[in-house]
Amino acid sequence: MHHVKTKGNIINEKHLYQINKFIPENLLKKIDMKVLMQCRIDIFTKRGGDTIQMEKPIPFLKDMGVEVTISTQCDMDVTDYDLVHLTGITRVHETYSQLKNAERFKKPVVLTPMYNSKEDYDFYIRYGNDSLAAKLYKIFPSYDLYQQIRTAHFCVANRDFRNAFMQLAVGYKKQQEYVLKNTTMLIPNSSMELSAINKELGYTGMANMIVFSGVEIEKDLLDISQDIFFNKYALRDFVMVMGRIEPLKNQVKLMEAMVGTDIHIVFLGGFTKEHPGYCNKFREMIEAHKHFHYLGFVEREILFSAMKNARVVAAPSWCEIVGFTALEGGLMGVNAVMTERGFGRPYFGDDVWYCNPNDIVSIRKAVLDAYSSPRNRNNFRERIFQEFTWEKASIALHAAYVKALAIHSKN
């Protein structure tokens, strides 16, 4: 049974970032629909940017008449849903199975690719990754083989033998190409991401719409006192680094860059299980240098109070699709250092300092320059409020759903 029905009123356009330029008025009508969001099976146990992108739009979509269900299953009955929204083509084996399942039920599919550029990921594997698969890659430099080894390892660990065998049978890149070719609507997070998909995977589809990610911080956290953090940790004017302790996030290289500066670096986040050697090296650096501090997981009020005390939020990762921590830091008025790899520039422009994640001189210079500059460079905080909120992102996402349904109904 098809649930879609149109309401007459137009979605409130206030605060929309160039919404009239990019979204035709007919796509701004409220439409009731049931949407199934699907992603990798560990989306909630190993939270990341894709987790945020799934969760944050849901309240706004609900206000627009969209009932959302999240599932990580690959073979569920999707009869009662109007549309399936998939996330992720870098780790593609689950996405491929979920797409094949949606095809079985003849459902339109919207895809948020969350694509890590092959060029950037190759750079990371060669210079920033200590895993066995990375070591094999340096001897046998096949990107498809590297990803298949990673998939096989993950699937065996999670007893997901079906998807492991399916990727071995079809091929890693072939699965990516199939997902792109058979998706009704592609909604990358930036034009840079779309260009990389075009270049590296040969995507030529015309049914796509850029849907920027957002950032949202509750008013009580925006106004939180810096004393909450300072009274507990007695730290102020530091560089703050958020995220899992893992090679991709590049915390060790940052510490190597900042040794001898006497600037305090505060790290927040859990340890990854996949890279014990890297985590041990991180612990050794923390123990050896009194200006480096690891606080683990902290409550949200502590986190945002910490930002009030920080001078810089640093994300020197080997690649970033968006860079949520830098957006949150910017919203709190903190200067940000971002990796030059990935697709962050459409969000950050000239309002942050960029670094080469494989160059400690570059990292050190970017951090010192950001540290010595006044907070909220070029009114970056105000630009985030104007351009990158989840309300705006959700309206664009809803428009993509409407367009996907229209395309599907013609086929």
Backbone hydrogen bonds, N-H to C=O, Kabsch-Sander energy under -0.5 kcal/mol:
donor,donor_aa,acceptor,acceptor_aa,energy
5,K,32,D,-1.0
7,K,30,K,-2.4
11,I,28,L,-2.9
16,L,13,E,-1.9
18,Q,16,L,-0.9
19,I,16,L,-0.5
21,K,18,Q,-0.8
22,F,18,Q,-1.5
23,I,19,I,-2.6
27,L,24,P,-1.7
28,L,25,E,-1.7
29,K,26,N,-0.5
30,K,9,N,-1.6
31,I,64,M,-0.8
32,D,5,K,-2.0
33,M,65,G,-1.9
35,V,33,M,-0.5
35,V,67,E,-2.9
36,L,83,L,-2.4
37,M,35,V,-0.6
37,M,69,T,-3.2
38,Q,85,H,-2.9
39,C,71,S,-0.9
43,I,40,R,-1.3
46,K,42,D,-2.4
52,I,48,G,-1.7
53,Q,49,G,-2.3
54,M,50,D,-1.4
55,E,51,T,-2.4
56,K,52,I,-2.5
58,I,55,E,-1.2
61,L,57,P,-2.9
62,K,58,I,-2.4
63,D,59,P,-1.4
64,M,60,F,-0.8
64,M,61,L,-0.7
65,G,62,K,-1.7
66,V,61,L,-2.7
67,E,33,M,-2.9
67,E,65,G,-0.6
68,V,66,V,-0.6
69,T,35,V,-2.2
71,S,37,M,-2.7
78,V,76,M,-0.6
81,Y,78,V,-1.7
82,D,34,K,-2.4
83,L,34,K,-1.3
84,V,108,P,-2.5
85,H,36,L,-3.1
86,L,84,V,-0.6
86,L,110,V,-2.9
87,T,38,Q,-1.0
88,G,112,T,-2.8
89,I,113,P,-2.1
90,T,113,P,-0.5
92,V,90,T,-1.1
96,Y,92,V,-2.9
97,S,93,H,-1.6
98,Q,94,E,-2.7
99,L,95,T,-2.6
100,K,96,Y,-2.4
101,N,97,S,-2.0
102,A,98,Q,-2.2
103,E,99,L,-2.6
104,R,100,K,-1.7
105,F,101,N,-1.1
106,K,103,E,-1.4
107,K,102,A,-2.3
110,V,84,V,-2.5
111,L,185,M,-2.6
112,T,86,L,-2.7
117,S,115,Y,-0.7
121,Y,117,S,-3.0
122,D,118,K,-2.5
123,F,119,E,-1.7
124,Y,120,D,-2.0
125,I,121,Y,-2.8
126,R,122,D,-2.3
127,Y,123,F,-1.9
128,G,124,Y,-2.9
129,N,124,Y,-0.7
129,N,125,I,-0.5
135,K,131,S,-1.9
136,L,132,L,-2.4
137,Y,133,A,-2.0
138,K,134,A,-1.7
139,I,135,K,-0.8
139,I,136,L,-0.6
140,F,136,L,-3.6
142,S,140,F,-2.7
143,Y,141,P,-0.6
146,Y,142,S,-2.4
147,Q,143,Y,-2.4
148,Q,144,D,-2.2
149,I,145,L,-2.4
150,R,146,Y,-2.1
151,T,147,Q,-2.6
152,A,148,Q,-2.8
153,H,149,I,-2.5
154,F,150,R,-2.6
155,C,151,T,-3.1
156,V,152,A,-2.5
157,A,153,H,-2.1
158,N,154,F,-1.6
159,R,156,V,-1.4
160,D,155,C,-3.5
161,F,159,R,-0.7
164,A,160,D,-1.5
165,F,161,F,-2.6
166,M,162,R,-2.0
167,Q,163,N,-2.0
168,L,164,A,-1.9
169,A,165,F,-2.1
170,V,166,M,-2.5
171,G,167,Q,-3.0
175,Q,171,G,-1.9
176,Q,172,Y,-1.9
177,E,173,K,-2.8
178,Y,174,K,-2.4
179,V,175,Q,-2.4
180,L,176,Q,-2.3
181,K,177,E,-2.5
182,N,178,Y,-2.0
183,T,179,V,-0.6
183,T,180,L,-0.7
184,T,109,V,-1.1
185,M,109,V,-1.9
186,L,207,A,-2.3
187,I,111,L,-3.0
194,L,190,S,-1.9
195,S,191,S,-2.4
196,A,192,M,-2.0
197,I,193,E,-2.1
198,N,194,L,-2.4
199,K,195,S,-2.6
200,E,196,A,-3.0
201,L,197,I,-1.9
202,G,198,N,-0.9
203,Y,197,I,-1.2
208,N,206,M,-1.7
209,M,186,L,-2.1
211,V,188,P,-2.5
212,F,210,I,-0.5
215,V,388,F,-1.1
221,L,218,E,-1.1
222,L,218,E,-2.2
223,D,219,K,-2.0
224,I,221,L,-1.0
228,I,225,S,-0.9
230,F,226,Q,-2.1
231,N,227,D,-3.1
232,K,228,I,-0.6
232,K,229,F,-0.6
233,Y,229,F,-2.5
234,A,230,F,-2.6
237,D,309,N,-2.4
238,F,309,N,-0.5
239,V,264,H,-2.8
240,M,312,V,-3.3
241,V,266,V,-2.9
243,G,268,L,-1.9
245,I,270,G,-3.0
246,E,244,R,-1.1
249,K,246,E,-1.0
250,N,246,E,-0.9
250,N,247,P,-0.9
251,Q,246,E,-0.6
254,L,250,N,-1.5
255,M,251,Q,-2.2
256,E,252,V,-2.6
257,A,253,K,-2.0
258,M,254,L,-1.5
259,V,255,M,-0.9
261,T,258,M,-1.9
265,I,291,H,-2.7
266,V,239,V,-3.2
267,F,265,I,-0.5
267,F,293,H,-3.1
268,L,241,V,-2.6
269,G,296,G,-0.8
272,T,245,I,-1.8
279,C,275,H,-2.1
280,N,276,P,-2.3
281,K,277,G,-2.0
282,F,278,Y,-2.3
283,R,279,C,-2.4
284,E,280,N,-2.3
285,M,281,K,-2.0
286,I,282,F,-2.2
287,E,283,R,-2.4
288,A,284,E,-1.7
289,H,285,M,-1.1
292,F,289,H,-1.7
293,H,265,I,-2.8
295,L,267,F,-2.7
295,L,293,H,-0.6
296,G,267,F,-0.5
303,L,299,E,-2.5
304,F,300,R,-2.5
305,S,301,E,-1.7
306,A,302,I,-2.3
307,M,303,L,-1.5
308,K,304,F,-1.2
309,N,305,S,-0.9
309,N,306,A,-0.9
310,A,306,A,-1.2
311,R,238,F,-2.8
312,V,238,F,-1.5
313,V,335,N,-2.8
314,A,240,M,-2.7
314,A,312,V,-0.5
315,A,337,V,-2.5
318,W,248,L,-2.5
320,E,341,R,-0.9
327,L,323,G,-1.7
328,E,324,F,-2.8
329,G,325,T,-2.6
330,G,326,A,-2.6
331,L,327,L,-2.2
332,M,328,E,-1.3
333,G,330,G,-1.5
334,V,329,G,-2.9
335,N,311,R,-1.2
337,V,313,V,-2.5
338,M,353,W,-3.0
339,T,315,A,-1.4
340,E,355,C,-2.4
343,F,320,E,-2.4
347,Y,344,G,-1.7
348,F,344,G,-2.2
349,G,345,R,-2.8
351,D,348,F,-2.6
353,W,336,A,-2.3
355,C,338,M,-1.9
359,D,356,N,-1.9
363,I,359,D,-2.4
364,R,360,I,-2.5
365,K,361,V,-2.4
366,A,362,S,-2.3
367,V,363,I,-2.4
368,L,364,R,-2.6
369,D,365,K,-2.7
370,A,366,A,-2.4
371,Y,367,V,-2.6
372,S,368,L,-1.9
373,S,370,A,-0.8
376,N,333,G,-0.8
379,N,376,N,-1.7
380,F,377,R,-1.7
383,R,379,N,-1.7
384,I,380,F,-2.2
385,F,381,R,-1.9
386,Q,382,E,-1.7
387,E,383,R,-2.2
388,F,384,I,-2.5
393,A,389,T,-2.2
394,S,390,W,-2.4
395,I,391,E,-1.7
396,A,392,K,-2.0
397,L,393,A,-2.2
398,H,394,S,-2.6
399,A,395,I,-2.0
400,A,396,A,-1.9
401,Y,397,L,-2.1
402,V,398,H,-2.3
403,K,399,A,-2.4
404,A,400,A,-2.5
405,L,401,Y,-2.4
406,A,402,V,-1.9
407,I,403,K,-2.5
408,H,404,A,-2.6
409,S,405,L,-2.1
410,K,406,A,-0.9
410,K,407,I,-0.7
411,N,407,I,-0.8
411,N,408,H,-0.7
